[in-house]
Amino acid sequence: MSSSRVTAMSELLCLRDVCKTYVSGGTRLEVLKDVSLKVGEREIVAVVGARYEGKTTLTQIAAGMQRPDRGEVWFRGRELSGLSDGTRERLLGLETAWVDRNGPGLRLTVRDYVGLPLAMGHRHGKREVRKLAYEALERVGASDCARQPWEDTSRWQRVLVGLARGIACRPRLLVIDDLLDALGVRRTRQAGELLRSAVDDLGCGLLMSVSDFEAALVADRVWSFERGGLKLMSDQIAGEADVIDIEGVRQGRDRAP
């Protein structure tokens, strides 16, 4: 990343000492322990960790969908956990977008699924929603499946549709949860190129959780999710952290018996 780009980058999201605990069957599970991270404009930040470890909770708190038990979540100078539920809901879909791999949960065409966040709150008319949804699908190269039921799409098409859904509202902050895993080298690289192009063109920030090291290679800053906390793996911006060779880690893992 160039020094001029780093200087121009302003902070969008800041998590400070965020903690989250769930109670199940009398057992307390602390999934987030004093988590702190930042995301700036035109910056991609990746959190790498195993599935079901707490990454979804982290991304939902970052997007304002959940409140932390302790700690602060700042988005563009506003502390999200102090806002009302209604205000946080209005931010989601206007300034922030959260995307996962699960799909709509009901039978919708791809175009209607992509346009659903735009239609909520009656901010756009039906014709405009369809136009914006189609433009987002066209941007990621998935316009050919616009009228197709989401359930009938391929794994790769669902990745593209998820990306289109995320960028359709032109958010300031895009949060992606486990969408890019198990795609293979070629598809992972292709998805990374689409993400980088979208982040640069929209001027937004991107926080994404991934389970595969390969999917994190596009990121400017990479964190490892370990036992509810974060460890900085690589930082192309600050240049001060110990940098782990992610590609070497991947190759070593592949050679392991």
C-alpha positions in Angstrom: 0.0 0.0 0.0 1.4 3.4 -0.9 2.3 6.0 1.7 -0.1 8.5 0.2 -2.9 6.1 0.4 -2.1 5.4 4.0 -2.0 9.1 4.9 -5.4 9.7 3.2 -7.1 6.8 4.9 -9.4 7.8 7.7 -10.8 5.6 10.4 -14.3 4.2 9.9 -14.6 1.5 12.5 -12.9 1.1 15.9 -13.5 -1.7 18.4 -12.0 -1.1 21.8 -11.7 -3.9 24.4 -14.9 -5.7 23.2 -16.1 -8.6 25.3 -19.0 -11.0 24.7 -20.2 -14.0 26.8 -23.0 -16.5 26.1 -24.6 -18.7 28.7 -25.8 -22.1 27.7 -27.0 -24.8 30.2 -25.5 -22.9 33.1 -22.1 -22.8 31.3 -20.5 -19.4 30.5 -18.7 -19.2 27.2 -16.6 -16.0 26.7 -16.3 -15.8 22.9 -14.7 -12.3 22.7 -12.1 -11.2 25.2 -11.0 -7.6 25.0 -11.0 -7.5 21.2 -9.7 -4.3 19.6 -9.2 -3.5 15.9 -9.6 -0.7 13.4 -10.8 -0.5 9.8 -10.1 2.6 7.6 -11.4 3.8 4.3 -10.3 1.7 1.4 -8.8 -0.8 3.8 -9.4 -4.6 3.9 -9.0 -6.2 7.3 -9.3 -10.0 7.7 -9.8 -12.1 10.8 -8.7 -15.7 10.4 -10.0 -18.4 12.6 -11.8 -21.8 12.8 -15.5 -21.8 12.2 -17.8 -21.6 15.3 -15.1 -19.9 17.2 -16.7 -16.5 17.6 -16.0 -14.8 14.3 -19.7 -14.4 13.4 -20.3 -12.7 16.8 -17.4 -10.4 16.1 -18.6 -9.3 12.7 -22.2 -8.8 13.9 -21.0 -6.6 16.7 -18.8 -4.7 14.3 -21.8 -4.1 12.0 -24.1 -3.0 14.9 -26.3 -6.1 14.8 -25.3 -7.1 18.3 -24.3 -5.2 21.4 -21.1 -6.2 23.3 -21.3 -7.0 27.0 -18.4 -4.6 27.5 -16.2 -2.4 25.4 -16.9 0.2 22.7 -17.8 0.0 19.0 -17.2 3.3 17.1 -18.4 3.9 13.6 -17.6 7.2 11.9 -17.4 8.9 15.3 -20.6 7.3 16.8 -20.5 4.8 19.5 -22.9 2.1 18.3 -23.7 0.3 21.6 -25.0 3.6 22.9 -27.5 4.1 20.1 -31.1 2.9 20.1 -32.0 -0.3 18.3 -33.9 1.7 15.7 -30.9 3.9 14.9 -28.6 0.9 14.6 -31.0 -0.8 12.3 -31.2 2.3 10.1 -27.4 2.3 9.9 -27.5 -1.3 8.7 -28.3 -1.1 5.0 -27.7 2.6 4.7 -24.0 2.9 5.8 -23.1 -0.6 6.8 -23.7 -3.9 5.1 -23.3 -7.4 6.6 -23.1 -10.5 4.4 -22.8 -14.2 5.2 -23.1 -17.5 3.3 -26.5 -18.6 4.5 -28.9 -17.0 1.9 -32.4 -15.7 2.3 -34.1 -18.6 4.1 -37.1 -18.3 1.8 -37.6 -18.7 -1.9 -36.5 -15.6 -3.7 -34.9 -14.8 -7.0 -31.3 -13.7 -6.9 -32.3 -10.2 -7.9 -34.9 -9.9 -5.2 -32.5 -11.3 -2.6 -29.8 -8.7 -3.6 -32.4 -5.9 -3.5 -34.0 -6.9 -0.2 -31.9 -4.6 2.0 -32.6 -1.7 -0.4 -36.3 -2.3 -0.2 -36.5 -2.3 3.6 -37.8 0.9 5.1 -39.3 1.9 1.7 -36.2 4.0 0.9 -36.4 3.0 -2.8 -39.2 2.2 -5.1 -39.6 -1.3 -6.6 -38.2 -0.3 -10.0 -35.2 1.5 -8.5 -34.5 -1.5 -6.2 -34.4 -3.9 -9.1 -32.2 -1.5 -11.1 -29.7 -1.2 -8.3 -29.7 -4.9 -7.6 -29.1 -5.7 -11.3 -26.3 -3.2 -11.5 -24.6 -4.8 -8.4 -24.9 -8.2 -9.9 -23.5 -7.0 -13.2 -20.6 -5.4 -11.4 -19.5 -8.7 -9.9 -20.2 -10.7 -13.1 -23.4 -12.5 -11.9 -26.1 -10.7 -13.9 -26.9 -13.9 -15.8 -28.4 -15.5 -12.7 -30.5 -12.4 -11.7 -33.9 -14.2 -12.3 -32.7 -17.5 -11.0 -34.0 -18.8 -7.6 -31.2 -18.4 -5.0 -31.6 -22.1 -4.1 -30.6 -23.2 -7.6 -27.3 -21.2 -7.7 -23.9 -22.8 -7.5 -21.4 -22.3 -4.7 -19.4 -19.8 -6.7 -22.6 -17.9 -7.8 -23.6 -17.6 -4.2 -20.3 -15.9 -3.4 -20.9 -13.4 -6.2 -24.5 -12.8 -5.2 -23.4 -12.2 -1.6 -20.8 -9.7 -2.8 -23.4 -8.0 -4.9 -25.8 -7.8 -2.0 -23.1 -6.2 0.1 -22.2 -3.5 -2.4 -25.7 -2.8 -3.7 -26.4 0.0 -1.1 -22.9 1.4 -1.6 -22.0 1.1 2.1 -19.3 3.0 4.0 -18.4 -0.3 5.8 -18.8 -3.8 4.4 -18.7 -6.7 6.8 -18.4 -10.2 5.4 -18.6 -13.4 7.5 -17.1 -16.7 6.2 -18.2 -16.1 2.6 -14.9 -16.9 0.8 -13.9 -20.2 2.3 -13.1 -23.4 0.4 -13.2 -21.8 -3.0 -9.8 -23.0 -4.3 -6.9 -20.9 -5.4 -8.3 -19.5 -8.6 -11.7 -18.6 -7.3 -10.2 -17.2 -4.1 -8.0 -14.9 -6.1 -10.9 -13.9 -8.3 -13.0 -13.0 -5.3 -10.1 -11.1 -3.8 -9.8 -9.0 -6.9 -13.5 -8.2 -6.9 -13.3 -7.2 -3.3 -10.3 -4.9 -3.8 -11.9 -3.3 -6.8 -15.2 -2.7 -4.9 -13.4 -1.2 -1.8 -11.3 1.1 -4.0 -14.2 2.3 -6.2 -16.7 2.8 -3.3 -14.1 4.2 -0.9 -15.5 1.9 1.8 -13.8 -0.2 4.4 -14.0 -4.0 4.6 -13.9 -6.3 7.6 -14.1 -10.0 6.7 -13.9 -13.2 8.7 -12.4 -16.2 7.0 -11.4 -19.8 7.9 -8.8 -20.3 5.2 -5.5 -18.5 5.1 -5.8 -18.2 1.3 -8.9 -15.9 1.6 -6.9 -13.5 3.8 -4.1 -12.8 1.3 -6.0 -9.8 -0.2 -6.2 -8.0 3.1 -4.1 -5.1 4.2 -4.1 -6.2 7.8 -4.6 -9.8 9.0 -5.6 -10.9 12.5 -5.6 -14.4 13.9 -8.6 -15.3 16.1 -7.3 -17.3 19.0 -9.4 -18.3 22.1 -11.6 -15.2 21.9 -8.8 -12.7 21.3 -6.9 -11.3 18.3 -3.2 -11.6 17.4 -1.8 -9.4 14.6 -0.4 -11.6 11.9 0.5 -9.0 9.2 0.2 -5.3 8.9 1.1 -3.7 5.6 0.1 -0.3 6.9 2.0 0.1 10.2 4.9 -2.1 9.2 5.8 -2.5 12.9 4.2 -5.9 13.8 5.9 -9.2 13.4 4.8 -10.5 10.0 3.9 -14.1 9.5 4.4 -15.5 6.0 0.8 -16.6 5.4 1.7 -18.3 2.1 4.4 -20.3 3.9 2.0 -21.3 6.7 -0.4 -22.6 4.0 2.2 -24.6 2.2 3.5 -26.0 5.4 0.0 -27.1 6.4 -0.6 -28.7 3.0 2.7 -30.7 3.4 1.8 -31.9 6.9 0.9 -35.6 7.2 
